[in-house]
Amino acid sequence: MDERRRLFKKIFIAVIYLAIFLGLGTGVYILFRPTPVPPPAPAPTIHPIEIIWSQIFNIGANTYSMAAKIRNPNTNFGASDFNYTFSLYDTNNVLIRILTGKSFIWPGESKYIVEGGINLLKAPIKAVFEIDNPNWREVLSFKGIDLTLGNINYGKGKSGSGKFFMVDFTANNNTPFNLEKVYVSAVVLNREKLPIAVSSTVLENLNSKERRFFSIPWFSQFLGTPESVDLSISTNLWETPELLGQ
């Protein structure tokens, strides 16, 4: 009987020691365990720039303009630059010219890309527009900038002026910053709101609070009857970073 008691006592003492050691080990682990690293935030979803349309416009003998309308569906991301390509095809679907360039786009912006004065021996009938390598930049709560167009008038050029059609406008830089380059594109639309002519210009050194009158002319006749015009104005936000903090 005494043997059994001594055995139980030994077992009891062993259990006590085991509990003490386990408790100490757990405490040391809790005290010195590494801080858990939170999982990385999921990557934001960035949608590709949408191409609304691309088209060729005959502006004279063997001379053409190309244009595309694009839209950025992302409201918190803009592209400070991207590459674009116009691939031009003839009636046999043979590639006859590739035009390349660079541009940018604001968050949520719709704009036109225009290439003018292209001389071609073969008449193109199709322009395929592609965008590559957009350099996406996050711009939270972007509300646009106060860069506007006003006093827009359009119509036939005056007799003897050599101008077939004119679009007049005032570019208004209402921001507190001088802008080195401001891009204006004009699209002439017919009754069905389809584009029948395009052109663009660059206004250099548009100062803060300046209102600059300007005209975009077409010197050659184009097909279709003009019913309205659509103009866009833009500047590269990332060339004037202060604009992003307005």
Secondary structure as UniProt FT lines:
FT   HELIX           2..32
FT   STRAND          50..60
FT   TURN            61..62
FT   STRAND          63..71
FT   STRAND          77..89
FT   TURN            91..92
FT   STRAND          95..105
FT   TURN            107..108
FT   STRAND          110..119
FT   STRAND          126..132
FT   STRAND          136..138
FT   TURN            140..141
FT   STRAND          147..156
FT   TURN            159..160
FT   STRAND          165..173
FT   STRAND          179..189
FT   TURN            191..192
FT   STRAND          195..206
FT   TURN            208..209
FT   STRAND          211..218
FT   STRAND          228..234
FT   HELIX           237..239
FT   HELIX           241..245
//
